[in-house]
Amino acid sequence: MRKALGIQEGWEQSVNRRSAVKRALVARKGWSQQIVFLGPCLLFFLTIVITPFILGFYYSSTDWNGLDLNKAVWTGSANWSRILHDDNFWHSLNFTLRFTVISVVIANILALVLAFLLMGALKTKNVLRTVFFMPNVIGGILLGYIWQFIFTKGFATIGDLTHISFFELPWLGTPNTGFWGLVIVFVWQTAGYMMIIYIASLAGIPKDLIEAAKIDGARPHQLFTSVYVPLIMPAITICLFLTISNAFKMFDLNLSLTKGGPGTSTQSLAYNIYSEALINNRYGLGTAKALLFFAAVSIITITQVLITKRKEVSA
């Protein structure tokens, strides 16, 4: 009897050892596959993103022209003190905040209106969706130069022919009109892409839910605020995140349309950092501003996502 029990225990231990070896081999195979497929991507990510980001903390405390590493002089908190007293930086921040708020509101309202219109029974809705989406395909620099020609030549010609004051304005010649020129182009480029996201979200709303609300006597504004908005809140979260981050980081349109002018009146925060680092050759100061820029964008977008996520409901 004892011999039989000993044989059985030995067999069970052998089976357990084999299972452990098999699990170890499977785990090792899984790790090897992950290293093969994810390793190169992780290496490039560390080299291109993480390493420069970490080095940025060092260079933000130096006086460096961005060219010769041997001339990077450690200055401690001098750059941060200069930022606190840099009127151009705070003016650019104020301009960027105003531009972001106005552009995000207009772009999302326009995109939502277009989405509702193109969800209807229009024969040309597929063509119109393509037309409204096309500006997003054009690169920002090219788009800026196209609209620069429209503002300076096209509108001027129409104004001479029609004498309509709207077309006779110096659209890129004053701080006020330059600001609204940037807003117009940004909204024109962005609204079509946001429209597609809203259309996809609206298409997923159950029709019987809408019909039930109408039968219960819901008016159009009640239907919109109490049924549509809660159910498309995930799309609103995405669209707000994209438009806020893109508006805050707006650089290419600023470069090609106004170059921050007249003077620095329409200079975005991204353009201010570019000008500081690559035009004025104060790379250390520019890096310090870029880190503040990163922190501001992160805080604003994370706060927005947390707020809108709480309002999401499921159909």
Summary of the structure (lengths in Angstrom):
residues: 315
radius of gyration: 28.4
end to end distance: 65.5
largest distance: 111.9
contacts: 915
relative contact order: 0.11
helix: 80%
strand: 1%
